[in-house]
Structure formats: structure tokens, C-alpha cells
């Protein structure tokens, strides 16, 4: 569901907690700034180890280094 609001800014733009919660945005955020546009996104997940640690309950109780999927991580977002 899309909610649209028009605001007039006279100084700093402030978004209240209720507005952020409605958008599913919580504690840590990323801002993408382009001419004429500012996008607010949830913070990107950390490296592959952090993602695996968050999934550890699904895959077993071992931490990320215990898993070996044979994936070599190259540059940003690149798996070989």
C-alpha cells in the first residue's frame, strides 16, 4: 500500500518513528542521494559471514566459518 504525503520543508526534514515504522524502516538506514531524489533503505546486510550467521539456525548451530559451500568471494556482490 502506498501512502503519499506532501510536505513543506523550512529547514531540516524530519521523519517521525511512526512514518519510518509504516515503511518497515527500523534502526539503521542507508540514504541513496541523486539529483532530485533521496531514497531511504534499510541498512544492507554485512558480509557473507554475517548473512550465514543469521541463517545458522536454519542450517544447524555452527557459525559461518564452519560452512564451506565452495564459493569464492571476489569483489563487491561477486561470487565465483
N, C-alpha and C positions, 0 to 999 in steps of 0.2 A: 504494500500500500504506500502510495506516495503522498507526502504532506508537503504543501508548498506554502512558504511564508515570505512576505515582502517586508524588509526591514530598512530603516534609515539609519545610517551609521554616522555618528558625530564624535569621532574619536576611536576608541578601541571597540572591536566587535567581540561580544561575549556570548557564549552559548551556555545555557544552564544545564545542569545534570539531567533534568527530565528530557530535554531535547536530545542529548547525547544517548541516553538510555533508549529512547524511541528508535534511534538509528542503530542500536546494537553496538555502539562505540563505548568502550569502557576505559580503563585506567591509562594505558599507554597508546598513543596515537601517532600516525605519520601524516605529514602535510605534503601534498604534491602541489607545487605552485607553478602556474603557467600564466602567460598574459591573459587576463580576463577570466581566470578560473583558479579556484583553490579547492582541492579535493582533500577530505579528511577520511583517513582509512585506519583500521586497526593496525597496530604495530605488526610488522612482518615477523613470522617465526624466526628463531635463531638458526644456527647452522643445522646440518643434518643430524648431529648427535642430540641436539635439544629436541628435535622432532621425534627421533626414535625413543628418547627417554619418555616423552609424553605418551607414546604408544606402548610402552613397556608392559603395561597391564594386559594389553591385547595379545602380545607376542610371548609373554612369560614374565618372569620377575627380574631378569638380568638387565643390566644397564646397557647403554648404546654400544660401548666397545665390545661387548660380548657377541654382538650380531655381526656376521660377515656375509653380506649379500653380493660380494664381488664387484661392487660399484666403485669406480674411481671418480672422485670429485675433481673436476678441473676448475674452470673459472666460475664466476657467479652463475648459478642456476644451470650448471652444465654437468651432466653425468656421462661418463664414457663407458 
